[in-house]
Amino acid sequence: MPIILKYLLQLRLLLICAQALGLAFIGARFDLAVPWGIVVPVLGAMAIYTAWSWLRLDAGRDTGTAEFARQCAADLSALTVLIYFTGGSVNPFISLFLLPIVFAAAALPMRASVGIAIAAVACYTLLMFFSVPIGGGHDHGAHGRAVELHLWGMWYGFVLSAGCIAYFVARIATTLRDHDRALARARERALEAERIVALGTLAAGTAHELGTPLATMAILAKDLDTDLAEQPVLRASVVTLREQIARCKESLARLAADAGELPADSGRPSTADEFLGGLLAEWRREQGDLDVTIEVAGPQPAPRILADRTLQQALFNVLNNAADASSRHVEARAAWDERTMWLDVRDDGPGIDRAVREQVGRHIVSTKGERGLGIGLYLAHGVLSRLGGRVEFGTPPGGGTVVHVEIPLAALRMSGTPA
């Protein structure tokens, strides 16, 4: 309703100008005495009423059915007064009575739109019998002049009506298409949110179930470490096993600690370079013998942000996916400006098929076979979408896969930090 009302106000201003110009041209061309003493006050009053209505619309007040009906009634009243003093039913501008009917039919319920249509027909009918003839300066050729005036006036009125209706219908159609697209995106986001919530519930239950077996495995691994003290080769494998078990327990503990926290509560204030540099440094320490190239660069001073654990984990998922896909080398480049942070990750692995690449991140799709479930990138995509960011996958000329992550700082910027 507010959009349609805004279109009505815009077209009314256009018609006020068009009627004033049309009457001025007709008066000069056909030497007619236009009653400007009536026309100017009526058009001026409608212009003031339109400006006042626009201010109320911007303030979010009176945008319902009653306000729209009042606007249509004001148009009918002003048009009736103007046509009454400028020739009545012979005035070609009488076709403008169509416009309030069109707007009412598009925006009002059936009963209200029928009421506006009946009012317009009643005004037109009264003007057939009651009006003030528009005067002329000369009498010679009066009949021919009247016919020419009527024909050209009918053409001008038709042009105005057709143009306004076409503009209105086109804008409404565009608005409806935009609304449908926005609704489809909202449905898609709602479905993704439901899936992520379901995965979160599943993760919480799985974490609870894994606690006991991991504790048992830790005890058995410790016993094996003691029993194999004199067998260095086997003991080294047990040490690795204990490290992996400890890492799993640490991840579960971190999941339990982060569960239920809001981004504003769980985030730690930092700057963009500190966050990205610390993230990449921590990730590189976990990669063992993998050849990793890291570059962090951007304008100083870096913007201050408040990033929660979910964002850090999402970026870890992207980095770990590249590490798993690579054969020996991963390049990670992070940058920022006043509005955005970027992270580009490139691996030298076999790459991803185009069909799979279009699904990765938007659906649970794994390219790792038995080594992966495809959940990491899906969750990363969900977290970044929540922040207004995006993830794009590409295949560079040299092979492998490049992942481009873009995060708007508006969702991370600390309160009081200049935008």
C-alpha positions as CSV (number, residue, x, y, z in Angstrom):
1,M,0.0,0.0,0.0
2,P,2.7,2.7,0.8
3,I,4.4,2.0,-2.6
4,I,1.1,2.4,-4.5
5,L,0.3,5.6,-2.5
6,K,3.7,7.0,-3.4
7,Y,3.0,6.4,-7.1
8,L,-0.4,8.1,-6.7
9,L,1.3,11.2,-5.2
10,Q,4.0,11.3,-7.9
11,L,1.4,11.1,-10.7
12,R,-0.8,13.7,-9.1
13,L,2.1,16.2,-9.2
14,L,2.7,15.3,-12.8
15,L,-1.0,15.9,-13.7
16,I,-1.1,19.2,-11.8
17,C,1.8,20.5,-14.0
18,A,0.3,18.9,-17.2
19,Q,-3.2,20.4,-16.6
20,A,-1.7,23.9,-15.9
21,L,0.4,23.7,-19.1
22,G,-2.5,22.3,-21.1
23,L,-4.9,25.0,-20.1
24,A,-2.3,27.7,-20.7
25,F,-1.6,26.3,-24.2
26,I,-5.3,26.0,-25.1
27,G,-6.1,29.4,-23.8
28,A,-3.4,31.0,-25.9
29,R,-3.9,28.8,-29.0
30,F,-7.6,29.2,-29.2
31,D,-8.0,32.6,-27.5
32,L,-10.1,31.2,-24.6
33,A,-10.6,32.9,-21.3
34,V,-9.4,30.3,-18.8
35,P,-10.7,31.0,-15.3
36,W,-7.3,31.2,-13.7
37,G,-8.9,32.6,-10.5
38,I,-10.4,29.2,-9.9
39,V,-7.8,26.9,-11.6
40,V,-4.7,28.3,-9.8
41,P,-6.2,28.0,-6.2
42,V,-7.5,24.4,-6.9
43,L,-4.2,23.2,-8.4
44,G,-2.2,25.0,-5.7
45,A,-4.3,23.4,-2.9
46,M,-3.8,19.9,-4.5
47,A,0.0,20.5,-4.6
48,I,0.1,21.5,-1.0
49,Y,-2.1,18.5,0.0
50,T,0.2,16.2,-2.0
51,A,3.3,17.6,-0.2
52,W,1.6,17.2,3.2
53,S,0.6,13.6,2.3
54,W,4.1,12.8,1.2
55,L,5.6,14.0,4.5
56,R,3.0,11.8,6.4
57,L,3.9,8.9,4.2
58,D,7.6,9.3,4.9
59,A,6.7,9.4,8.6
60,G,4.9,6.0,8.3
61,R,1.5,7.4,9.2
62,D,-1.9,6.8,7.6
63,T,-0.9,4.4,4.8
64,G,-3.9,2.2,5.1
65,T,-7.1,1.8,3.1
66,A,-8.8,4.8,4.6
67,E,-5.9,7.2,3.6
68,F,-5.9,5.8,0.1
69,A,-9.6,6.3,-0.2
70,R,-9.2,9.9,1.0
71,Q,-6.6,10.6,-1.6
72,C,-8.8,9.2,-4.4
73,A,-11.7,11.3,-3.1
74,A,-9.5,14.4,-3.1
75,D,-8.6,13.8,-6.7
76,L,-12.2,13.3,-7.7
77,S,-13.3,16.5,-5.9
78,A,-10.5,18.7,-7.4
79,L,-11.0,17.3,-10.9
80,T,-14.8,17.9,-10.7
81,V,-14.3,21.6,-9.6
82,L,-11.7,22.2,-12.4
83,I,-13.9,20.6,-15.1
84,Y,-17.0,22.4,-13.9
85,F,-15.4,25.8,-14.4
86,T,-13.7,24.8,-17.7
87,G,-16.5,23.6,-19.9
88,G,-17.9,20.6,-18.1
89,S,-18.4,17.4,-20.1
90,V,-17.0,18.9,-23.3
91,N,-13.7,19.4,-21.5
92,P,-11.3,16.7,-22.8
93,F,-9.7,16.4,-19.4
94,I,-12.8,14.6,-18.2
95,S,-11.1,11.4,-19.2
96,L,-8.8,11.8,-16.2
97,F,-11.7,10.5,-14.1
98,L,-10.3,7.1,-15.1
99,L,-7.1,7.5,-13.0
100,P,-8.7,7.4,-9.5
101,I,-10.7,4.4,-10.6
102,V,-7.5,2.6,-11.7
103,F,-5.6,3.4,-8.6
104,A,-8.5,2.4,-6.4
105,A,-8.9,-0.9,-8.2
106,A,-5.2,-1.7,-7.8
107,A,-5.0,-0.8,-4.1
108,L,-8.4,-0.9,-2.4
109,P,-10.7,-3.8,-1.5
110,M,-13.6,-4.5,-3.9
111,R,-16.2,-2.5,-1.9
112,A,-14.0,0.6,-1.6
113,S,-13.0,0.5,-5.3
114,V,-16.6,0.1,-6.4
115,G,-17.5,3.1,-4.2
116,I,-14.8,5.2,-5.9
117,A,-16.0,4.1,-9.3
118,I,-19.6,5.0,-8.5
119,A,-18.5,8.5,-7.2
120,A,-16.5,9.1,-10.4
121,V,-19.5,8.1,-12.6
122,A,-21.7,10.4,-10.6
123,C,-19.4,13.3,-10.9
124,Y,-19.1,12.7,-14.7
125,T,-22.9,12.5,-15.0
126,L,-23.5,15.8,-13.1
127,L,-21.0,17.6,-15.3
128,M,-23.1,16.5,-18.3
129,F,-25.8,18.9,-17.0
130,F,-24.1,21.4,-14.8
131,S,-21.0,23.4,-15.8
132,V,-19.6,26.8,-16.7
133,P,-18.8,27.2,-20.4
134,I,-15.2,28.3,-21.1
135,G,-15.3,31.7,-22.8
136,G,-13.6,32.8,-26.1
137,G,-12.2,36.1,-27.2
138,H,-13.6,36.1,-30.8
139,D,-16.9,34.9,-32.3
140,H,-15.9,34.2,-35.9
141,G,-15.5,30.5,-36.7
142,A,-16.7,29.5,-33.3
143,H,-18.1,26.1,-34.3
144,G,-14.9,25.1,-36.2
145,R,-12.8,26.3,-33.3
146,A,-14.8,24.3,-30.8
147,V,-14.5,21.1,-32.8
148,E,-10.7,21.6,-33.2
149,L,-10.4,22.4,-29.5
150,H,-12.3,19.3,-28.6
151,L,-10.3,17.0,-30.9
152,W,-6.9,18.3,-29.7
153,G,-8.1,18.3,-26.1
154,M,-9.3,14.7,-26.4
155,W,-5.9,13.8,-27.8
156,Y,-4.0,15.5,-25.0
157,G,-6.3,14.0,-22.4
158,F,-5.8,10.5,-23.9
159,V,-2.0,11.0,-23.9
160,L,-2.0,11.9,-20.3
161,S,-4.3,9.1,-19.2
162,A,-2.5,6.5,-21.3
163,G,0.9,7.6,-20.1
164,C,-0.1,7.7,-16.4
165,I,-1.8,4.3,-16.6
166,A,1.1,2.7,-18.4
167,Y,3.6,4.1,-16.0
168,F,1.6,3.1,-13.0
169,V,0.9,-0.5,-14.2
170,A,4.6,-0.9,-15.2
171,R,5.8,0.3,-11.8
172,I,3.3,-1.9,-9.9
173,A,4.3,-4.9,-12.0
174,T,8.0,-4.3,-11.3
175,T,7.2,-3.9,-7.6
176,L,5.3,-7.2,-7.6
177,R,8.2,-9.0,-9.3
178,D,10.7,-7.6,-6.8
179,H,8.4,-8.6,-4.0
180,D,8.2,-12.2,-5.4
181,R,11.9,-12.4,-5.7
182,A,12.5,-11.1,-2.2
183,L,9.9,-13.5,-0.9
184,A,11.6,-16.4,-2.7
185,R,15.0,-15.4,-1.2
186,A,13.4,-15.2,2.2
187,R,11.9,-18.7,1.9
188,E,15.3,-20.0,0.8
189,R,17.0,-18.3,3.8
190,A,14.4,-19.7,6.1
191,L,14.9,-23.2,4.8
192,E,18.7,-22.8,5.1
193,A,18.2,-21.6,8.7
194,E,16.0,-24.6,9.5
195,R,18.6,-27.0,8.2
196,I,21.4,-25.2,10.1
197,V,19.3,-25.4,13.3
198,A,18.7,-29.1,12.7
199,L,22.4,-29.6,12.2
200,G,23.2,-27.6,15.3
201,T,20.8,-29.8,17.3
202,L,22.3,-32.9,15.8
203,A,25.8,-31.6,16.6
204,A,24.9,-31.0,20.2
205,G,23.5,-34.5,20.6
206,T,26.5,-36.0,18.9
207,A,28.9,-34.1,21.1
208,H,27.1,-35.4,24.2
209,E,27.3,-39.0,22.9
210,L,31.0,-38.7,21.9
211,G,32.1,-37.6,25.4
212,T,32.0,-41.0,27.0
213,P,33.8,-43.0,24.2
214,L,36.4,-40.3,23.9
215,A,37.1,-40.5,27.6
216,T,37.4,-44.3,27.4
217,M,39.7,-44.0,24.4
218,A,41.9,-41.5,26.3
219,I,42.2,-43.9,29.3
220,L,43.1,-46.9,27.0
221,A,45.6,-44.8,25.0
222,K,47.3,-43.7,28.2
223,D,47.6,-47.3,29.3
224,L,49.0,-48.3,25.9
225,D,51.5,-45.5,26.2
226,T,52.7,-46.9,29.5
227,D,52.7,-50.5,28.2
228,L,54.7,-49.7,25.1
229,A,57.4,-47.7,26.8
230,E,60.1,-50.0,25.5
231,Q,58.7,-50.1,21.9
232,P,59.5,-46.6,20.4
233,V,57.8,-47.2,17.1
234,L,54.5,-48.3,18.5
235,R,54.7,-45.8,21.2
236,A,55.1,-42.9,18.7
237,S,51.8,-44.0,17.1
238,V,50.1,-44.1,20.4
239,V,51.3,-40.6,21.2
240,T,49.9,-39.4,17.9
241,L,46.6,-41.2,18.8
242,R,46.5,-39.4,22.2
243,E,47.1,-36.0,20.6
244,Q,44.2,-36.6,18.2
245,I,41.9,-37.7,21.0
246,A,42.9,-34.6,23.0
247,R,42.2,-32.4,20.0
248,C,38.7,-34.0,19.7
249,K,38.0,-33.4,23.3
250,E,39.1,-29.8,23.0
251,S,36.8,-29.3,20.1
252,L,33.9,-30.7,22.0
253,A,34.7,-28.6,25.0
254,R,34.9,-25.5,22.8
255,L,31.5,-26.4,21.2
256,A,29.9,-26.7,24.6
257,A,31.4,-23.4,25.7
258,D,30.3,-21.5,22.6
259,A,26.8,-23.1,22.4
260,G,24.0,-20.5,22.9
261,E,26.2,-17.4,22.9
262,L,25.3,-14.4,20.8
263,P,27.8,-12.9,18.5
264,A,28.0,-9.7,20.5
265,D,28.7,-11.7,23.7
266,S,31.1,-14.3,22.4
267,G,33.2,-12.0,20.2
268,R,36.5,-10.4,21.2
269,P,37.2,-6.9,20.2
270,S,40.1,-6.6,17.7
271,T,41.1,-5.0,14.5
272,A,40.7,-6.6,11.1
273,D,44.5,-7.3,10.7
274,E,44.6,-8.8,14.2
275,F,41.7,-11.1,13.6
276,L,42.8,-12.3,10.1
277,G,46.4,-12.6,11.1
278,G,45.7,-14.5,14.3
279,L,43.2,-16.8,12.4
280,L,45.7,-17.7,9.7
281,A,48.6,-18.1,12.2
282,E,46.5,-20.5,14.3
283,W,45.5,-22.4,11.3
284,R,49.0,-22.7,10.0
285,R,50.2,-24.2,13.3
286,E,47.8,-27.0,12.9
287,Q,48.9,-28.0,9.4
288,G,52.1,-29.9,10.2
289,D,54.2,-30.4,7.1
290,L,51.9,-28.7,4.6
291,D,53.5,-25.9,2.6
292,V,51.5,-22.8,3.5
293,T,51.9,-19.3,2.1
294,I,50.1,-16.5,4.0
295,E,49.7,-12.9,3.2
296,V,47.8,-10.3,5.2
297,A,47.6,-6.8,3.9
298,G,45.3,-3.8,4.0
299,P,45.2,0.0,4.7
300,Q,46.1,1.1,8.2
301,P,44.7,1.8,10.7
302,A,42.6,-1.3,10.3
303,P,38.9,-1.1,11.2
304,R,37.9,-2.4,14.6
305,I,35.6,-5.3,14.6
306,L,33.8,-7.7,16.9
307,A,33.8,-11.2,15.4
308,D,32.3,-14.2,17.1
309,R,33.5,-17.8,17.3
310,T,31.1,-18.9,14.6
311,L,32.8,-16.7,12.0
312,Q,36.2,-17.9,13.0
313,Q,35.0,-21.5,12.7
314,A,33.5,-20.8,9.3
315,L,36.8,-19.5,8.0
316,F,38.6,-22.4,9.6
317,N,36.3,-24.7,7.6
318,V,37.2,-23.0,4.4
319,L,40.9,-23.2,5.1
320,N,40.8,-26.8,6.3
321,N,38.9,-27.8,3.2
322,A,41.7,-26.3,1.1
323,A,44.3,-28.1,3.1
324,D,42.5,-31.5,2.7
325,A,42.1,-30.9,-1.1
326,S,45.7,-29.8,-1.7
327,S,48.6,-32.1,-2.6
328,R,51.4,-30.0,-1.0
329,H,50.7,-26.3,-1.1
330,V,48.0,-23.8,0.0
331,E,48.0,-20.0,-0.5
332,A,45.9,-17.8,1.8
333,R,45.6,-14.1,1.2
334,A,43.6,-11.8,3.5
335,A,42.8,-8.1,2.9
336,W,40.4,-5.4,4.0
337,D,39.3,-1.9,3.4
338,E,36.9,0.4,5.2
339,R,33.8,-1.6,4.2
340,T,34.8,-5.2,3.5
341,M,37.2,-8.1,4.5
342,W,38.4,-10.6,2.0
343,L,40.0,-14.0,2.2
344,D,41.2,-15.9,-0.9
345,V,42.4,-19.5,-0.4
346,R,44.0,-21.4,-3.3
347,D,45.0,-25.1,-3.2
348,D,46.9,-27.2,-5.8
349,G,44.5,-30.1,-5.6
350,P,42.6,-31.8,-8.5
351,G,39.9,-29.0,-8.5
352,I,36.2,-29.3,-8.4
353,D,33.8,-30.2,-11.2
354,R,31.6,-27.3,-12.3
355,A,28.4,-29.2,-11.5
356,V,29.7,-29.9,-7.9
357,R,31.1,-26.4,-7.5
358,E,27.7,-24.9,-8.0
359,Q,26.3,-27.0,-5.2
360,V,29.2,-26.7,-2.7
361,G,28.2,-24.5,0.2
362,R,24.6,-24.4,-0.7
363,H,23.9,-28.0,-0.2
364,I,25.6,-30.7,1.8
365,V,28.0,-32.0,-0.8
366,S,31.4,-33.7,-0.1
367,T,34.3,-33.9,-2.5
368,K,36.4,-35.9,-0.1
369,G,34.8,-39.3,-0.3
370,E,34.9,-41.1,3.0
371,R,37.0,-38.4,4.6
372,G,34.3,-35.8,4.6
373,L,30.6,-35.3,5.1
374,G,30.3,-31.9,3.3
375,I,29.0,-30.2,6.3
376,G,31.9,-27.8,6.9
377,L,31.4,-25.6,3.8
378,Y,27.7,-25.7,4.2
379,L,27.9,-24.3,7.7
380,A,30.5,-21.8,6.6
381,H,28.1,-20.6,3.8
382,G,25.3,-20.3,6.3
383,V,27.3,-18.2,8.8
384,L,28.7,-15.9,6.1
385,S,25.2,-15.5,4.6
386,R,23.9,-14.4,8.0
387,L,26.5,-11.7,8.1
388,G,25.7,-10.6,4.6
389,G,28.9,-12.1,3.1
390,R,29.4,-14.6,0.3
391,V,31.6,-17.5,-0.8
392,E,32.6,-18.1,-4.4
393,F,34.5,-21.1,-5.8
394,G,36.6,-20.9,-9.0
395,T,39.2,-22.9,-11.0
396,P,42.3,-20.8,-11.7
397,P,44.3,-21.4,-14.9
398,G,47.1,-23.3,-13.1
399,G,44.6,-25.9,-11.7
400,G,43.4,-26.5,-8.2
401,T,40.6,-24.5,-6.6
402,V,40.4,-20.9,-5.4
403,V,37.8,-19.9,-2.8
404,H,36.9,-16.2,-2.4
405,V,35.3,-15.1,0.9
406,E,33.8,-11.6,1.2
407,I,32.5,-10.2,4.5
408,P,31.0,-6.8,4.9
409,L,32.3,-5.0,8.0
410,A,28.9,-3.4,8.7
411,A,27.9,-6.7,10.4
412,L,31.1,-6.8,12.5
413,R,31.9,-3.2,13.2
414,M,32.0,-2.3,16.9
415,S,29.6,0.3,18.3
416,G,31.0,3.8,18.0
417,T,33.5,2.9,15.2
418,P,33.2,5.2,12.3
419,A,31.8,3.6,9.1
